[in-house]
Amino acid sequence: MTSKTAGADTQDVTTASQRYGFRRAYEANAFHRFQLIGPSKLSSEARDRGVDCSAFSSTFVPELERFDREGAFRPVLFETVDSDGNDLLVFRDEVEFRPWQEYAVDDGVTKAPRPLYSPWQLLYLERCC
């Protein structure tokens, strides 16, 4: 793509749809080696790596939501359903923060959001805890 700016040619102008984000990574199967994990697995993996989040161990999901709201630690995506009940992925880097209850899915036992994280995010979780 070429655009003209102040009489000069500018090559390779990147638009928002061309940026490499979580959707493109997911669609390119970039998470195949290290599958995305939910809060329970994230918590246990953090504990196994010596990350101490024990101050809010019983409130881990609400704390993850707070981290997301503050922009400190965001999930890669949410697994949810659309208004017709079809599976839907919401990539967190494409939307503004919304209360996680809006992403909640009823599995017949509980209604809860399903955020998923990359195991690589464990590298900086400790800075949030």
N, C-alpha and C positions, 0 to 999 in steps of 0.2 A: 504494500500500500504506500502510495506517495502522496504527500500533501505539500502545498506551497505555504510558506510562512515568511512574511517580510521579504519576498522576492527570492528566497532560497529554497531549494528542494530539500525536503526532509525525508529520508528513507526509513522504512521499518517503524512506522508509528504503531505502537501497541495499543489496542483497545481493551476495554475491560473483559470482553468475551474471549480475547486471545491470551490473557494472563494465565499462568500456570497456577491453578488453585486446587483445592481438595477434589472438586468434581473431575477435573482433567486427570489428576493423579489416580482417583478411584477408577475412572473409565479406562485408564491405561494399565490397570492392574498393578499399580505401584505398591499396593499394600499386601500383595500376595505372599511375600516372604514373612512379614510380621503382620498377621491379621489384626484388624481393629478389635479393641477390647472394651467391655463395659465397665461401669464403676466398681463392681465387685472384684473383677480381675485386676483392675487398675490399683485398687487398694491393696490386694494381696501381693501383687508384683512390687509395689512401692515398699511394703513391709519387708519383702524378701531382699530388697536392695538397701535396707537400712534407712529408708525415708520415714521419718517419724511424723505421722499425721494423727497420732493417737489423741491429740487434744480434741478432735472432732470425729472420732471413729464411729460413733453411733449416729452422727449427722453428716456422713461423708457426701451423700448426694446433695443435700442442701448447701454444703460448703462448695461443692463443685459448681453449683448454680451461681453462687455468689462470686466465685472466681470468674465465671463466664461473664456475668453482669458487669464486673469491674474490668474485664478485658485482660485479666492476668493469666487465665488458663482456659482455653475454649476447646470444646469437643471438635472432632473432625466433622462429624455429622450426627444427625438424629434419625433413627429408624422410627417411622410413624405411619399413619394411614391417612388417606384423603377422605373427603366427605362421602365417597362411595364405598369405603372400606378397603380400597386397594392399597397395597404397600407403597410407601413413599419415602424417599430419602431427602432430607433437608441438609444441605451442606452449609455448615455454620459460617464459613467465610463469605457466603453470598447473601446473608440476611443480617439485619440488625438484631440485637438481643431481644428476645421475647421470653416471658415467664415459661419455664420448662413445662408447666402443666398444660400448656397449649400443644405440646408435642406428645402428651401422655397417650399410651395405648392400653386398652383394656384387654388383658389376657384371660379373662374369666375368673381370676382370683384377685388381682390387684389392677389398679390403673396407675401407670407410672411412665415417666419419660424413658426413652432408650438412647441416651447419648453414647457415642462410641469415640474412642481415643486411639491414637497410634501409640504403641509401646515406646516409641522414641520420645514421646512427650514426658516420659518418666524422668528424662534427663533434667528437666527444669521444674518438675512438680515440687521438689523439695523447697524451692524458693518461695512457694505459695504457703507451705505448711508452717 
